[in-house]
Amino acid sequence: MNPIGIHLSYWQEKWSDNLLPLINKAYKSGYDLAEFPLLFPQDLKYDLLRGVLNNLGMAASCSTGLNGQTDITHPSSAIRKAGIKHLHACIQGASMLGSPILAGLTYTGWGIFPKEDKTDRYKQCINSLRMVSKMADDYGITICLEVVNRFEGYLLNTVSQGLSFLDELKCSNVKLHLDTFHMNIEEDNIGAAILRAGPFLGHFHAVENNRQIPGTGHIPWQIVAESIASIDYKGYIVSETFITSSSEVGDGMNIWRSLPSDLDNAAQNGAIFLKRVFNHV
């Protein structure tokens, strides 16, 4: 049985919105876990968040994203150090929340497309992640690298690229983070790509082709579920859905039209769908 979760930014309008009441929304919608966006890890009150999780019997996963000032591939050592410091704070936060993983764009800046030769940035990424891997190992955290589409990143767009990167990195606590929204754009065959990832899959986002709640678009969910089962993946399956426009979060994720108006009802339908498809509930 895969624990089924939802990314709390689903309900956020601002990235700084209070996450405490959103945990309850996730619980009432039928999810087993809440995924926390650790964009400002120093600002969160982890004891309060963990208390709510414990009271509700919910698990946690954590994700983050680097930016132009925290890009660990950057030629500037100061910017790389800032990125490593940010990831260290996220690792500590994940540990305090009881999350076994830190996923997302943990290896490069989101939406950063450098003009210069990318070979040096690739090498800096390897060197930086080896340091981050050691930090994460101290906390028992697995770092997961999200494979994203070409419009959001350039370094890892496919599972094959991700596996080659891991082979060069050689850190046992670093794995891949796959997301069906991105896979729908980049992979020739989503099911085959999941099979290719095999034991190197560390985290999984279940998202429709247009970033809506699973079950409302054309992602081949039965094939996805069969592939997940075939590789014996026991980790989290999280709906990272963005459907609210005219907000800081919506603008940041390029959501230019409102999708479902009743967020809570859509979230409940998503939980039912994911549990039926992945866990046959």
N, C-alpha and C positions, 0 to 999 in steps of 0.2 A: 504494500500500500504506500503510495507516494503522498506525503503531506501536501495539501493544496493551500496556496496562500494568495494574497493580493498585495500589491505595492501600494503603500499608504498615500503616495502622491496622486492616486486616482481621485481622492477627495480634496486635494489641496488646490487653492487658487494662487497662493504665494508659496515659494519654496520654504519660507520661514514659518508657515502656519503650524500651530500647535498640533503635535502628533498624538497626544494623549487621548482625546475623544475619538480619534480615527481608529484606534485599536478596537474600541467598542463597536464601531461601525463594521469593521472587518469580522468581528466575532458574530454580531447579529446577522451578518450576511451569509454566514455558514462556512467561513474559512478556518483552517486549522492553524494558520500562522500569518503574521504580518511582516511585510518587508519594509525596512526603514531606509529612507534616503539619507545617507550620512554626508550631506553637502556642507554642513556646518557642525562637525562632530564635537567641537569644544562647547557648543551652546546647549547641548541636549542634557536633560536631567535623567540620567540613565537609571537611577534608583527608582524614580517614580514610574518610568516606562516599564522597567522589569517587574515592578510590583503589580501593575495592571495585567501584564502578560501572565504572571503567576496566578493571579486571582481568577483569570478566565481560562487557565489551562492551555494557553496558546504558546506556540513556538515563535521564533524570530529568525529572519534572514536579513542581511544588510547589503546595501549596494552604495556605490558612490560614483563620481565622475570627476576627472581632472579637467582643468581648463588651461588657458594660456599662461597663467601665472603659477601653475602647479604641474606642468607637463614634464614628466620624468624622461622624456626623449629630447628635451630642449638643449641646444648647444650651451646655454648658460648654466653653470654649476649652481648658481644661486636659485634659479628656478627649479632645477632638478631637486635640490635640497628641500625646497619648499614643498614640492610634490611628495617626497619621501616622508617629510614631517606630517603632511596631511594624511597620507596612507597609514602612518603609524598611529595617529589619533583615531582613524577609522577602525583599525585593528583592535585597539583598546576598547572602543565603543562596541564593536561586535562582540567582543568577549564579555563585556558587562551585560549585554542583552541576551547572552546565551546563544548567539548565532555561530554556527560552525564555519560559515563562509563570509568572505567579503567579495562581492561580485561587482559587475559594471565595467565602466571604462577606467580600469585600474592601471592601465599601461600607457596611455597617451591622452592628450587633451581632446575633448569632444568638439567636433567640427573644426579641428585644426588641420590645415592643408598647407604645409610648408612649401615654399618655392624652391629651396635649395635641394641638393642631392640628399636623398633620404637614407643612404647607407649609414652615415654616422648616427642619425637618429635611431635607427634600428639597433646599432651597437650600444648606444646609451640606454636604450630601453632594456636590453638584456642585462647590462651591468646594474642598473637601478633596481630591476625586479629581483635580482639575486640578493640584494641587500634587504628588500622588502620581504622576500621569502623567509629570510632568517628571523626578521622581526615577528612575522606571522607564526613561525614555528614555535616561538617562545610562548605563544598564547593558544596553540593548538588550532589555529585558523588556517583554512584553505583559501588562497587567493584565486579568484576565477576571472578570466579575461573574456570580456564580452566581444563576440565576433559580430561586428556591425556592418551595415550596408555602406556602399561607396559614398553616399551623400552625408554621412555622419563621421566617417573615419577612413583612413587610407591604409593602415598598417595590417589589420586582420579583417578581411571581408568574407572569408570562407573557412570551413572546417579544415580543409587541406592546408591552408596557410597557417591556421592555428596549430595544427599538429607539428608542422615543420618548425614553428617557433618554439614550441614546448621541447622538441627534440634538441634544439640548440641550447635552450635555457637550462635544462637538466635540473629542475627543482621539483621534487616529488609532491610538494604541497601547493603547486600551481597547476590549475586545470582550466578547461574551457567553460565558458558561459554561453549557451546558445539561446536564441530568441527567434521564434517562428516569424515575427514581423520582418526581421532582417534576412532570415533564411529564404523567405518567399521572394525576396529581391535577388539574392546572390547565388543560391544553390540551384543546380540543375535538377536535383531530386532531394526533397527535404528528408524523406525516410532514409535514403541511402547515406545522406550526410550524417544523420544521427548514428546510424550503424557504424560509420567510419570513425566517429568520435569515440565510441565504445567506452572503455574504462577511463578515458580522459575527460569525460563530461562531469563537471562539478556543480553546475547550476543550470536551471532551465526556466525560461520565460515563455509562457503560453499566451500568445497575442494574435489577434486577427490580422489579416493582410492590411487593413486600414487603421490599425491600432485600437479597434474596438474590443469589447468583451468577447472572449472565445465563444464560438457557436453562432456568430452572426455574419460571418463572411465566407471565404472560400478556401481557407487552410484545410488540408486533408487530415482532419483530426484522427480518424481511425488509423491511418497509416502512421501518423506521429506516435500514437499510443502504442501501436504494435512494435514500432521501432524502439521506443523507450523500454518496453518490456523485454525485447530481445537482447538488449545490452545489459539487462538486470540493473538498471539505474534505480536506486532507492532514495535519491535525494528529493529536494523540494521542487514542486512545480508551481510557479507563481504567475498570476495574471498581472502583467505590467501594462496597464491600459491607460491611455490618455485620450479623453473625449470632451474635455471642457475648453471651449474657446474663450476669447476675450478675458484672459487672465495671464498673470506672469508665467504660470506653469504651461498653460495652453500656447502662449506665444513662443515660449522657449522650446516647445516640442513641435512647433509648426502646425498647430491645430487651428485652422482658420474657419471652421464651421462647427456649430454645435451638433453633437451626435445625440445619444439618448438624453432626454431631459430629466428623467427620474434615475439619478445615479444609484440610489440604494436598491431599487428594484432590478436594475441591470446587473449590479454586483451580485445579488442573490441568484439571478438566473445563471450568471457565469460560474458561481460555485457549484450549483446543481449540475451544470453541463460538464465541468471539468471532473467532478467526482464520478459521474456516470461513465465518461469516456476513459479515464485513466484508472479508476478503481472499481468500476462496475457497480457503483452504488445506486 
